Amino acid sequence: MSFFYGLMAFVMAATLLPSVFYLGLYLFTGVDEALERAAKLWNFLRAFTLAGFNLLVWGHVIVGFWQLIR
């Protein structure tokens, strides 16, 4: 599971940091394309976070169930 935690942390950071960068770029320059890109990256971050949480919960459910029937 620690590999999964590390992988999800990397994926979340890889989408959060550019999103913050483009949001800052929009705040300083006012270029609308930067805001659109920041919003898209933020939506990817939310999707990755929810998918990671979902896999984490169901992984624990499956492992718990496996231990109960063994």
N, CA, C and O atoms as a Tripos MOL2 file, in Angstrom:
@<TRIPOS>MOLECULE
protein
  280   279    70     0     0
PROTEIN
NO_CHARGES

@<TRIPOS>ATOM
      1 N           0.8080   -1.1890    0.0000 N.3       1 MET1
      2 CA          0.0000    0.0000    0.0000 C.3       1 MET1
      3 C           0.8600    1.2650    0.0000 C.2       1 MET1
      4 O           0.4210    2.3120   -0.4770 O.2       1 MET1
      5 N           2.0860    1.1750    0.5340 N.am      2 SER2
      6 CA          2.9040    2.3790    0.5810 C.3       2 SER2
      7 C           3.2760    2.8500   -0.8330 C.2       2 SER2
      8 O           3.4350    4.0480   -1.0670 O.2       2 SER2
      9 N           3.4130    1.9090   -1.7680 N.am      3 PHE3
     10 CA          3.6650    2.3070   -3.1570 C.3       3 PHE3
     11 C           2.4720    3.0930   -3.6950 C.2       3 PHE3
     12 O           2.6430    4.1020   -4.3780 O.2       3 PHE3
     13 N           1.2740    2.6290   -3.3870 N.am      4 PHE4
     14 CA          0.0590    3.3130   -3.8380 C.3       4 PHE4
     15 C          -0.0250    4.7110   -3.2370 C.2       4 PHE4
     16 O          -0.3710    5.6670   -3.9310 O.2       4 PHE4
     17 N           0.2940    4.8340   -1.9310 N.am      5 TYR5
     18 CA          0.2710    6.1490   -1.2970 C.3       5 TYR5
     19 C           1.2670    7.0920   -1.9810 C.2       5 TYR5
     20 O           0.9570    8.2500   -2.2590 O.2       5 TYR5
     21 N           2.4440    6.5800   -2.2390 N.am      6 GLY6
     22 CA          3.4630    7.3980   -2.8960 C.3       6 GLY6
     23 C           3.0660    7.7930   -4.3030 C.2       6 GLY6
     24 O           3.2600    8.9370   -4.7160 O.2       6 GLY6
     25 N           2.5070    6.8380   -5.0400 N.am      7 LEU7
     26 CA          2.0610    7.1230   -6.4050 C.3       7 LEU7
     27 C           0.9580    8.1730   -6.4200 C.2       7 LEU7
     28 O           0.9960    9.1010   -7.2270 O.2       7 LEU7
     29 N          -0.0200    8.0330   -5.5390 N.am      8 MET8
     30 CA         -1.1120    9.0020   -5.5110 C.3       8 MET8
     31 C          -0.6170   10.3740   -5.0450 C.2       8 MET8
     32 O          -1.0840   11.3980   -5.5430 O.2       8 MET8
     33 N           0.3110   10.4040   -4.1090 N.am      9 ALA9
     34 CA          0.8690   11.6920   -3.6790 C.3       9 ALA9
     35 C           1.6020   12.3660   -4.8300 C.2       9 ALA9
     36 O           1.5000   13.5790   -5.0090 O.2       9 ALA9
     37 N           2.3420   11.5840   -5.6110 N.am     10 PHE10
     38 CA          3.0490   12.1420   -6.7680 C.3      10 PHE10
     39 C           2.0570   12.6790   -7.8050 C.2      10 PHE10
     40 O           2.2400   13.7800   -8.3230 O.2      10 PHE10
     41 N           1.0100   11.9070   -8.1080 N.am     11 VAL11
     42 CA          0.0250   12.3320   -9.1060 C.3      11 VAL11
     43 C          -0.7020   13.5880   -8.6340 C.2      11 VAL11
     44 O          -0.9470   14.5000   -9.4230 O.2      11 VAL11
     45 N          -1.0450   13.6340   -7.3480 N.am     12 MET12
     46 CA         -1.7400   14.8170   -6.8350 C.3      12 MET12
     47 C          -0.8310   16.0490   -6.8620 C.2      12 MET12
     48 O          -1.2720   17.1400   -7.2240 O.2      12 MET12
     49 N           0.4190   15.8740   -6.4860 N.am     13 ALA13
     50 CA          1.3550   17.0020   -6.5220 C.3      13 ALA13
     51 C           1.6240   17.4400   -7.9580 C.2      13 ALA13
     52 O           1.7980   18.6280   -8.2300 O.2      13 ALA13
     53 N           1.6570   16.4700   -8.8760 N.am     14 ALA14
     54 CA          1.9250   16.7880  -10.2810 C.3      14 ALA14
     55 C           0.7760   17.5540  -10.9210 C.2      14 ALA14
     56 O           0.9700   18.1900  -11.9580 O.2      14 ALA14
     57 N          -0.4060   17.5100  -10.3370 N.am     15 THR15
     58 CA         -1.5140   18.3060  -10.8640 C.3      15 THR15
     59 C          -1.7670   19.5510  -10.0210 C.2      15 THR15
     60 O          -2.2500   20.5580  -10.5380 O.2      15 THR15
     61 N          -1.4470   19.4920   -8.7280 N.am     16 LEU16
     62 CA         -1.6750   20.6590   -7.8680 C.3      16 LEU16
     63 C          -0.6930   21.7840   -8.1750 C.2      16 LEU16
     64 O          -1.0970   22.9390   -8.3070 O.2      16 LEU16
     65 N           0.5720   21.4610   -8.2890 N.am     17 LEU17
     66 CA          1.5830   22.5060   -8.4780 C.3      17 LEU17
     67 C           1.3910   23.2910   -9.7780 C.2      17 LEU17
     68 O           1.4520   24.5200   -9.7440 O.2      17 LEU17
     69 N           1.1620   22.6350  -10.9250 N.am     18 PRO18
     70 CA          0.8970   23.4400  -12.1310 C.3      18 PRO18
     71 C          -0.4020   24.2390  -12.0350 C.2      18 PRO18
     72 O          -0.5040   25.3380  -12.5800 O.2      18 PRO18
     73 N          -1.3930   23.6800  -11.3400 N.am     19 SER19
     74 CA         -2.6430   24.4130  -11.1750 C.3      19 SER19
     75 C          -2.4200   25.7060  -10.4010 C.2      19 SER19
     76 O          -2.9380   26.7570  -10.7760 O.2      19 SER19
     77 N          -1.6530   25.6260   -9.3280 N.am     20 VAL20
     78 CA         -1.3330   26.8280   -8.5410 C.3      20 VAL20
     79 C          -0.4980   27.8000   -9.3650 C.2      20 VAL20
     80 O          -0.6900   29.0130   -9.2830 O.2      20 VAL20
     81 N           0.4300   27.2670  -10.1600 N.am     21 PHE21
     82 CA          1.2540   28.1280  -11.0140 C.3      21 PHE21
     83 C           0.3890   28.8970  -12.0070 C.2      21 PHE21
     84 O           0.5430   30.1080  -12.1630 O.2      21 PHE21
     85 N          -0.5240   28.1910  -12.6790 N.am     22 TYR22
     86 CA         -1.3620   28.8730  -13.6710 C.3      22 TYR22
     87 C          -2.3600   29.8240  -13.0220 C.2      22 TYR22
     88 O          -2.7190   30.8410  -13.6150 O.2      22 TYR22
     89 N          -2.8130   29.5040  -11.8120 N.am     23 LEU23
     90 CA         -3.6870   30.4330  -11.1120 C.3      23 LEU23
     91 C          -2.9220   31.7100  -10.7710 C.2      23 LEU23
     92 O          -3.4420   32.8140  -10.9290 O.2      23 LEU23
     93 N          -1.6880   31.5520  -10.3040 N.am     24 GLY24
     94 CA         -0.8580   32.7280  -10.0340 C.3      24 GLY24
     95 C          -0.5670   33.5250  -11.2940 C.2      24 GLY24
     96 O          -0.5600   34.7560  -11.2750 O.2      24 GLY24
     97 N          -0.3260   32.8110  -12.3910 N.am     25 LEU25
     98 CA         -0.0880   33.4720  -13.6760 C.3      25 LEU25
     99 C          -1.3070   34.2820  -14.0860 C.2      25 LEU25
    100 O          -1.1770   35.3970  -14.5910 O.2      25 LEU25
    101 N          -2.4980   33.7190  -13.8690 N.am     26 TYR26
    102 CA         -3.7260   34.4480  -14.1920 C.3      26 TYR26
    103 C          -3.8730   35.6780  -13.3010 C.2      26 TYR26
    104 O          -4.2630   36.7460  -13.7720 O.2      26 TYR26
    105 N          -3.5600   35.5270  -12.0110 N.am     27 LEU27
    106 CA         -3.7090   36.6610  -11.0960 C.3      27 LEU27
    107 C          -2.7670   37.8080  -11.4400 C.2      27 LEU27
    108 O          -3.1270   38.9750  -11.2830 O.2      27 LEU27
    109 N          -1.5650   37.4840  -11.9090 N.am     28 PHE28
    110 CA         -0.5880   38.5350  -12.2240 C.3      28 PHE28
    111 C          -0.7480   39.1070  -13.6270 C.2      28 PHE28
    112 O          -0.4440   40.2790  -13.8520 O.2      28 PHE28
    113 N          -1.2260   38.2860  -14.5860 N.am     29 THR29
    114 CA         -1.3080   38.7720  -15.9630 C.3      29 THR29
    115 C          -2.7360   39.0010  -16.4430 C.2      29 THR29
    116 O          -2.9710   39.8480  -17.3050 O.2      29 THR29
    117 N          -3.6840   38.2580  -15.8960 N.am     30 GLY30
    118 CA         -5.0730   38.3960  -16.3350 C.3      30 GLY30
    119 C          -5.3860   37.6490  -17.6170 C.2      30 GLY30
    120 O          -6.4340   37.8840  -18.2200 O.2      30 GLY30
    121 N          -4.5040   36.7510  -18.0520 N.am     31 VAL31
    122 CA         -4.7170   35.9760  -19.2810 C.3      31 VAL31
    123 C          -5.7330   34.8770  -18.9890 C.2      31 VAL31
    124 O          -5.5300   34.0520  -18.0990 O.2      31 VAL31
    125 N          -6.8250   34.8760  -19.7430 N.am     32 ASP32
    126 CA         -7.9080   33.9300  -19.4910 C.3      32 ASP32
    127 C          -7.5090   32.4770  -19.7450 C.2      32 ASP32
    128 O          -8.0450   31.5740  -19.1030 O.2      32 ASP32
    129 N          -6.5890   32.2390  -20.6570 N.am     33 GLU33
    130 CA         -6.1570   30.8680  -20.9400 C.3      33 GLU33
    131 C          -5.5000   30.2360  -19.7150 C.2      33 GLU33
    132 O          -5.6240   29.0320  -19.4920 O.2      33 GLU33
    133 N          -4.8120   31.0390  -18.9320 N.am     34 ALA34
    134 CA         -4.1730   30.5310  -17.7160 C.3      34 ALA34
    135 C          -5.2250   30.1000  -16.7000 C.2      34 ALA34
    136 O          -5.0530   29.0880  -16.0210 O.2      34 ALA34
    137 N          -6.3020   30.8530  -16.5920 N.am     35 LEU35
    138 CA         -7.3780   30.4770  -15.6810 C.3      35 LEU35
    139 C          -8.0590   29.1980  -16.1380 C.2      35 LEU35
    140 O          -8.3790   28.3400  -15.3160 O.2      35 LEU35
    141 N          -8.2850   29.0600  -17.4430 N.am     36 GLU36
    142 CA         -8.9010   27.8360  -17.9690 C.3      36 GLU36
    143 C          -8.0140   26.6210  -17.7040 C.2      36 GLU36
    144 O          -8.5110   25.5620  -17.3210 O.2      36 GLU36
    145 N          -6.7140   26.7680  -17.9050 N.am     37 ARG37
    146 CA         -5.7960   25.6520  -17.6620 C.3      37 ARG37
    147 C          -5.7290   25.3160  -16.1770 C.2      37 ARG37
    148 O          -5.6680   24.1410  -15.8130 O.2      37 ARG37
    149 N          -5.7390   26.3210  -15.3220 N.am     38 ALA38
    150 CA         -5.7350   26.0770  -13.8770 C.3      38 ALA38
    151 C          -6.9980   25.3290  -13.4560 C.2      38 ALA38
    152 O          -6.9370   24.4290  -12.6190 O.2      38 ALA38
    153 N          -8.1340   25.6970  -14.0290 N.am     39 ALA39
    154 CA         -9.3890   25.0250  -13.6930 C.3      39 ALA39
    155 C          -9.3790   23.5750  -14.1620 C.2      39 ALA39
    156 O          -9.8490   22.6890  -13.4480 O.2      39 ALA39
    157 N          -8.8500   23.3260  -15.3510 N.am     40 LYS40
    158 CA         -8.7790   21.9500  -15.8500 C.3      40 LYS40
    159 C          -7.8660   21.0920  -14.9790 C.2      40 LYS40
    160 O          -8.2070   19.9580  -14.6440 O.2      40 LYS40
    161 N          -6.7100   21.6320  -14.6140 N.am     41 LEU41
    162 CA         -5.7970   20.8810  -13.7510 C.3      41 LEU41
    163 C          -6.4110   20.6530  -12.3730 C.2      41 LEU41
    164 O          -6.2150   19.5910  -11.7820 O.2      41 LEU41
    165 N          -7.1540   21.6350  -11.8520 N.am     42 TRP42
    166 CA         -7.8130   21.4770  -10.5690 C.3      42 TRP42
    167 C          -8.8600   20.3640  -10.6440 C.2      42 TRP42
    168 O          -9.0000   19.5800   -9.7050 O.2      42 TRP42
    169 N          -9.5910   20.2940  -11.7530 N.am     43 ASN43
    170 CA        -10.5820   19.2290  -11.9150 C.3      43 ASN43
    171 C          -9.9160   17.8590  -12.0080 C.2      43 ASN43
    172 O         -10.4400   16.8840  -11.4700 O.2      43 ASN43
    173 N          -8.7690   17.7720  -12.6830 N.am     44 PHE44
    174 CA         -8.0230   16.5080  -12.7020 C.3      44 PHE44
    175 C          -7.5810   16.1350  -11.2990 C.2      44 PHE44
    176 O          -7.6610   14.9690  -10.9110 O.2      44 PHE44
    177 N          -7.1170   17.1120  -10.5370 N.am     45 LEU45
    178 CA         -6.6880   16.8550   -9.1690 C.3      45 LEU45
    179 C          -7.8410   16.3010   -8.3350 C.2      45 LEU45
    180 O          -7.6600   15.3450   -7.5810 O.2      45 LEU45
    181 N          -9.0100   16.8900   -8.4670 N.am     46 ARG46
    182 CA        -10.1700   16.3920   -7.7210 C.3      46 ARG46
    183 C         -10.5190   14.9770   -8.1390 C.2      46 ARG46
    184 O         -10.8380   14.1440   -7.2900 O.2      46 ARG46
    185 N         -10.4640   14.6890   -9.4310 N.am     47 ALA47
    186 CA        -10.7760   13.3420   -9.9060 C.3      47 ALA47
    187 C          -9.7520   12.3280   -9.3950 C.2      47 ALA47
    188 O         -10.1320   11.2440   -8.9540 O.2      47 ALA47
    189 N          -8.4580   12.6630   -9.4470 N.am     48 PHE48
    190 CA         -7.4230   11.7570   -8.9450 C.3      48 PHE48
    191 C          -7.5620   11.5360   -7.4400 C.2      48 PHE48
    192 O          -7.3800   10.4200   -6.9520 O.2      48 PHE48
    193 N          -7.8820   12.5970   -6.7120 N.am     49 THR49
    194 CA         -8.0380   12.4740   -5.2630 C.3      49 THR49
    195 C          -9.2150   11.5740   -4.9190 C.2      49 THR49
    196 O          -9.0970   10.6980   -4.0630 O.2      49 THR49
    197 N         -10.3400   11.7820   -5.5740 N.am     50 LEU50
    198 CA        -11.5100   10.9450   -5.3020 C.3      50 LEU50
    199 C         -11.2850    9.5020   -5.7360 C.2      50 LEU50
    200 O         -11.7220    8.5780   -5.0490 O.2      50 LEU50
    201 N         -10.6170    9.2960   -6.8530 N.am     51 ALA51
    202 CA        -10.3290    7.9290   -7.3020 C.3      51 ALA51
    203 C          -9.3660    7.2410   -6.3450 C.2      51 ALA51
    204 O          -9.5420    6.0650   -6.0250 O.2      51 ALA51
    205 N          -8.3520    7.9660   -5.8850 N.am     52 GLY52
    206 CA         -7.4130    7.3960   -4.9270 C.3      52 GLY52
    207 C          -8.0880    7.0360   -3.6150 C.2      52 GLY52
    208 O          -7.8290    5.9720   -3.0520 O.2      52 GLY52
    209 N          -8.9490    7.9120   -3.1260 N.am     53 PHE53
    210 CA         -9.6760    7.6320   -1.8930 C.3      53 PHE53
    211 C         -10.6040    6.4340   -2.0660 C.2      53 PHE53
    212 O         -10.7000    5.5850   -1.1790 O.2      53 PHE53
    213 N         -11.2820    6.3670   -3.2030 N.am     54 ASN54
    214 CA        -12.1830    5.2570   -3.4850 C.3      54 ASN54
    215 C         -11.4170    3.9310   -3.5390 C.2      54 ASN54
    216 O         -11.8570    2.9410   -2.9550 O.2      54 ASN54
    217 N         -10.2970    3.9060   -4.2210 N.am     55 LEU55
    218 CA         -9.4890    2.6910   -4.2780 C.3      55 LEU55
    219 C          -8.9440    2.3220   -2.9090 C.2      55 LEU55
    220 O          -8.8690    1.1420   -2.5690 O.2      55 LEU55
    221 N          -8.5660    3.3070   -2.1310 N.am     56 LEU56
    222 CA         -8.0560    3.0540   -0.7880 C.3      56 LEU56
    223 C          -9.1310    2.4110    0.0930 C.2      56 LEU56
    224 O          -8.8710    1.4080    0.7570 O.2      56 LEU56
    225 N         -10.3150    2.9780    0.0970 N.am     57 VAL57
    226 CA        -11.3950    2.4370    0.9260 C.3      57 VAL57
    227 C         -11.7760    1.0350    0.4800 C.2      57 VAL57
    228 O         -11.8680    0.1250    1.3030 O.2      57 VAL57
    229 N         -11.9990    0.8560   -0.8150 N.am     58 TRP58
    230 CA        -12.4140   -0.4630   -1.2830 C.3      58 TRP58
    231 C         -11.2950   -1.4880   -1.1660 C.2      58 TRP58
    232 O         -11.5680   -2.6760   -1.0000 O.2      58 TRP58
    233 N         -10.0590   -1.0600   -1.2470 N.am     59 GLY59
    234 CA         -8.9500   -1.9710   -1.0160 C.3      59 GLY59
    235 C          -8.9500   -2.4880    0.4060 C.2      59 GLY59
    236 O          -8.7120   -3.6730    0.6410 O.2      59 GLY59
    237 N          -9.2190   -1.5960    1.3660 N.am     60 HIS60
    238 CA         -9.2970   -2.0280    2.7520 C.3      60 HIS60
    239 C         -10.5090   -2.9350    2.9870 C.2      60 HIS60
    240 O         -10.4250   -3.8900    3.7590 O.2      60 HIS60
    241 N         -11.6160   -2.6470    2.3350 N.am     61 VAL61
    242 CA        -12.7980   -3.5080    2.4620 C.3      61 VAL61
    243 C         -12.4950   -4.9000    1.9310 C.2      61 VAL61
    244 O         -12.8380   -5.8940    2.5710 O.2      61 VAL61
    245 N         -11.8650   -4.9840    0.7840 N.am     62 ILE62
    246 CA        -11.5510   -6.2910    0.1900 C.3      62 ILE62
    247 C         -10.5600   -7.0570    1.0560 C.2      62 ILE62
    248 O         -10.7260   -8.2600    1.2570 O.2      62 ILE62
    249 N          -9.5460   -6.3960    1.5650 N.am     63 VAL63
    250 CA         -8.5680   -7.0620    2.4300 C.3      63 VAL63
    251 C          -9.2350   -7.5320    3.7170 C.2      63 VAL63
    252 O          -8.9740   -8.6440    4.1770 O.2      63 VAL63
    253 N         -10.0870   -6.7030    4.3010 N.am     64 GLY64
    254 CA        -10.8060   -7.0980    5.5090 C.3      64 GLY64
    255 C         -11.7130   -8.2910    5.2600 C.2      64 GLY64
    256 O         -11.7670   -9.2160    6.0700 O.2      64 GLY64
    257 N         -12.4220   -8.2700    4.1470 N.am     65 PHE65
    258 CA        -13.2930   -9.3900    3.8100 C.3      65 PHE65
    259 C         -12.4780  -10.6570    3.5870 C.2      65 PHE65
    260 O         -12.8820  -11.7370    4.0180 O.2      65 PHE65
    261 N         -11.3460  -10.5370    2.9240 N.am     66 TRP66
    262 CA        -10.4590  -11.6930    2.6680 C.3      66 TRP66
    263 C          -9.9620  -12.2940    3.9900 C.2      66 TRP66
    264 O          -9.8820  -13.5130    4.1370 O.2      66 TRP66
    265 N          -9.6380  -11.4370    4.9250 N.am     67 GLN67
    266 CA         -9.1650  -11.9180    6.2290 C.3      67 GLN67
    267 C         -10.2860  -12.5710    7.0310 C.2      67 GLN67
    268 O         -10.0330  -13.4860    7.8160 O.2      67 GLN67
    269 N         -11.5170  -12.1140    6.8440 N.am     68 LEU68
    270 CA        -12.6480  -12.7180    7.5390 C.3      68 LEU68
    271 C         -12.9500  -14.1160    7.0280 C.2      68 LEU68
    272 O         -13.2960  -15.0000    7.8120 O.2      68 LEU68
    273 N         -12.8230  -14.3300    5.7150 N.am     69 ILE69
    274 CA        -13.1810  -15.6410    5.1740 C.3      69 ILE69
    275 C         -12.0300  -16.6220    5.2170 C.2      69 ILE69
    276 O         -12.2370  -17.8070    4.9590 O.2      69 ILE69
    277 N         -10.8310  -16.1780    5.5300 N.am     70 ARG70
    278 CA         -9.6920  -17.0870    5.5960 C.3      70 ARG70
    279 C          -9.6810  -17.8390    6.8770 C.2      70 ARG70
    280 O          -8.7890  -18.6550    7.1070 O.2      70 ARG70
@<TRIPOS>BOND
     1     1     2 1
     2     2     3 1
     3     3     4 2
     4     3     5 am
     5     5     6 1
     6     6     7 1
     7     7     8 2
     8     7     9 am
     9     9    10 1
    10    10    11 1
    11    11    12 2
    12    11    13 am
    13    13    14 1
    14    14    15 1
    15    15    16 2
    16    15    17 am
    17    17    18 1
    18    18    19 1
    19    19    20 2
    20    19    21 am
    21    21    22 1
    22    22    23 1
    23    23    24 2
    24    23    25 am
    25    25    26 1
    26    26    27 1
    27    27    28 2
    28    27    29 am
    29    29    30 1
    30    30    31 1
    31    31    32 2
    32    31    33 am
    33    33    34 1
    34    34    35 1
    35    35    36 2
    36    35    37 am
    37    37    38 1
    38    38    39 1
    39    39    40 2
    40    39    41 am
    41    41    42 1
    42    42    43 1
    43    43    44 2
    44    43    45 am
    45    45    46 1
    46    46    47 1
    47    47    48 2
    48    47    49 am
    49    49    50 1
    50    50    51 1
    51    51    52 2
    52    51    53 am
    53    53    54 1
    54    54    55 1
    55    55    56 2
    56    55    57 am
    57    57    58 1
    58    58    59 1
    59    59    60 2
    60    59    61 am
    61    61    62 1
    62    62    63 1
    63    63    64 2
    64    63    65 am
    65    65    66 1
    66    66    67 1
    67    67    68 2
    68    67    69 am
    69    69    70 1
    70    70    71 1
    71    71    72 2
    72    71    73 am
    73    73    74 1
    74    74    75 1
    75    75    76 2
    76    75    77 am
    77    77    78 1
    78    78    79 1
    79    79    80 2
    80    79    81 am
    81    81    82 1
    82    82    83 1
    83    83    84 2
    84    83    85 am
    85    85    86 1
    86    86    87 1
    87    87    88 2
    88    87    89 am
    89    89    90 1
    90    90    91 1
    91    91    92 2
    92    91    93 am
    93    93    94 1
    94    94    95 1
    95    95    96 2
    96    95    97 am
    97    97    98 1
    98    98    99 1
    99    99   100 2
   100    99   101 am
   101   101   102 1
   102   102   103 1
   103   103   104 2
   104   103   105 am
   105   105   106 1
   106   106   107 1
   107   107   108 2
   108   107   109 am
   109   109   110 1
   110   110   111 1
   111   111   112 2
   112   111   113 am
   113   113   114 1
   114   114   115 1
   115   115   116 2
   116   115   117 am
   117   117   118 1
   118   118   119 1
   119   119   120 2
   120   119   121 am
   121   121   122 1
   122   122   123 1
   123   123   124 2
   124   123   125 am
   125   125   126 1
   126   126   127 1
   127   127   128 2
   128   127   129 am
   129   129   130 1
   130   130   131 1
   131   131   132 2
   132   131   133 am
   133   133   134 1
   134   134   135 1
   135   135   136 2
   136   135   137 am
   137   137   138 1
   138   138   139 1
   139   139   140 2
   140   139   141 am
   141   141   142 1
   142   142   143 1
   143   143   144 2
   144   143   145 am
   145   145   146 1
   146   146   147 1
   147   147   148 2
   148   147   149 am
   149   149   150 1
   150   150   151 1
   151   151   152 2
   152   151   153 am
   153   153   154 1
   154   154   155 1
   155   155   156 2
   156   155   157 am
   157   157   158 1
   158   158   159 1
   159   159   160 2
   160   159   161 am
   161   161   162 1
   162   162   163 1
   163   163   164 2
   164   163   165 am
   165   165   166 1
   166   166   167 1
   167   167   168 2
   168   167   169 am
   169   169   170 1
   170   170   171 1
   171   171   172 2
   172   171   173 am
   173   173   174 1
   174   174   175 1
   175   175   176 2
   176   175   177 am
   177   177   178 1
   178   178   179 1
   179   179   180 2
   180   179   181 am
   181   181   182 1
   182   182   183 1
   183   183   184 2
   184   183   185 am
   185   185   186 1
   186   186   187 1
   187   187   188 2
   188   187   189 am
   189   189   190 1
   190   190   191 1
   191   191   192 2
   192   191   193 am
   193   193   194 1
   194   194   195 1
   195   195   196 2
   196   195   197 am
   197   197   198 1
   198   198   199 1
   199   199   200 2
   200   199   201 am
   201   201   202 1
   202   202   203 1
   203   203   204 2
   204   203   205 am
   205   205   206 1
   206   206   207 1
   207   207   208 2
   208   207   209 am
   209   209   210 1
   210   210   211 1
   211   211   212 2
   212   211   213 am
   213   213   214 1
   214   214   215 1
   215   215   216 2
   216   215   217 am
   217   217   218 1
   218   218   219 1
   219   219   220 2
   220   219   221 am
   221   221   222 1
   222   222   223 1
   223   223   224 2
   224   223   225 am
   225   225   226 1
   226   226   227 1
   227   227   228 2
   228   227   229 am
   229   229   230 1
   230   230   231 1
   231   231   232 2
   232   231   233 am
   233   233   234 1
   234   234   235 1
   235   235   236 2
   236   235   237 am
   237   237   238 1
   238   238   239 1
   239   239   240 2
   240   239   241 am
   241   241   242 1
   242   242   243 1
   243   243   244 2
   244   243   245 am
   245   245   246 1
   246   246   247 1
   247   247   248 2
   248   247   249 am
   249   249   250 1
   250   250   251 1
   251   251   252 2
   252   251   253 am
   253   253   254 1
   254   254   255 1
   255   255   256 2
   256   255   257 am
   257   257   258 1
   258   258   259 1
   259   259   260 2
   260   259   261 am
   261   261   262 1
   262   262   263 1
   263   263   264 2
   264   263   265 am
   265   265   266 1
   266   266   267 1
   267   267   268 2
   268   267   269 am
   269   269   270 1
   270   270   271 1
   271   271   272 2
   272   271   273 am
   273   273   274 1
   274   274   275 1
   275   275   276 2
   276   275   277 am
   277   277   278 1
   278   278   279 1
   279   279   280 2
@<TRIPOS>SUBSTRUCTURE
     1 MET1         2 RESIDUE 1 A MET
     2 SER2         6 RESIDUE 1 A SER
     3 PHE3        10 RESIDUE 1 A PHE
     4 PHE4        14 RESIDUE 1 A PHE
     5 TYR5        18 RESIDUE 1 A TYR
     6 GLY6        22 RESIDUE 1 A GLY
     7 LEU7        26 RESIDUE 1 A LEU
     8 MET8        30 RESIDUE 1 A MET
     9 ALA9        34 RESIDUE 1 A ALA
    10 PHE10       38 RESIDUE 1 A PHE
    11 VAL11       42 RESIDUE 1 A VAL
    12 MET12       46 RESIDUE 1 A MET
    13 ALA13       50 RESIDUE 1 A ALA
    14 ALA14       54 RESIDUE 1 A ALA
    15 THR15       58 RESIDUE 1 A THR
    16 LEU16       62 RESIDUE 1 A LEU
    17 LEU17       66 RESIDUE 1 A LEU
    18 PRO18       70 RESIDUE 1 A PRO
    19 SER19       74 RESIDUE 1 A SER
    20 VAL20       78 RESIDUE 1 A VAL
    21 PHE21       82 RESIDUE 1 A PHE
    22 TYR22       86 RESIDUE 1 A TYR
    23 LEU23       90 RESIDUE 1 A LEU
    24 GLY24       94 RESIDUE 1 A GLY
    25 LEU25       98 RESIDUE 1 A LEU
    26 TYR26      102 RESIDUE 1 A TYR
    27 LEU27      106 RESIDUE 1 A LEU
    28 PHE28      110 RESIDUE 1 A PHE
    29 THR29      114 RESIDUE 1 A THR
    30 GLY30      118 RESIDUE 1 A GLY
    31 VAL31      122 RESIDUE 1 A VAL
    32 ASP32      126 RESIDUE 1 A ASP
    33 GLU33      130 RESIDUE 1 A GLU
    34 ALA34      134 RESIDUE 1 A ALA
    35 LEU35      138 RESIDUE 1 A LEU
    36 GLU36      142 RESIDUE 1 A GLU
    37 ARG37      146 RESIDUE 1 A ARG
    38 ALA38      150 RESIDUE 1 A ALA
    39 ALA39      154 RESIDUE 1 A ALA
    40 LYS40      158 RESIDUE 1 A LYS
    41 LEU41      162 RESIDUE 1 A LEU
    42 TRP42      166 RESIDUE 1 A TRP
    43 ASN43      170 RESIDUE 1 A ASN
    44 PHE44      174 RESIDUE 1 A PHE
    45 LEU45      178 RESIDUE 1 A LEU
    46 ARG46      182 RESIDUE 1 A ARG
    47 ALA47      186 RESIDUE 1 A ALA
    48 PHE48      190 RESIDUE 1 A PHE
    49 THR49      194 RESIDUE 1 A THR
    50 LEU50      198 RESIDUE 1 A LEU
    51 ALA51      202 RESIDUE 1 A ALA
    52 GLY52      206 RESIDUE 1 A GLY
    53 PHE53      210 RESIDUE 1 A PHE
    54 ASN54      214 RESIDUE 1 A ASN
    55 LEU55      218 RESIDUE 1 A LEU
    56 LEU56      222 RESIDUE 1 A LEU
    57 VAL57      226 RESIDUE 1 A VAL
    58 TRP58      230 RESIDUE 1 A TRP
    59 GLY59      234 RESIDUE 1 A GLY
    60 HIS60      238 RESIDUE 1 A HIS
    61 VAL61      242 RESIDUE 1 A VAL
    62 ILE62      246 RESIDUE 1 A ILE
    63 VAL63      250 RESIDUE 1 A VAL
    64 GLY64      254 RESIDUE 1 A GLY
    65 PHE65      258 RESIDUE 1 A PHE
    66 TRP66      262 RESIDUE 1 A TRP
    67 GLN67      266 RESIDUE 1 A GLN
    68 LEU68      270 RESIDUE 1 A LEU
    69 ILE69      274 RESIDUE 1 A ILE
    70 ARG70      278 RESIDUE 1 A ARG
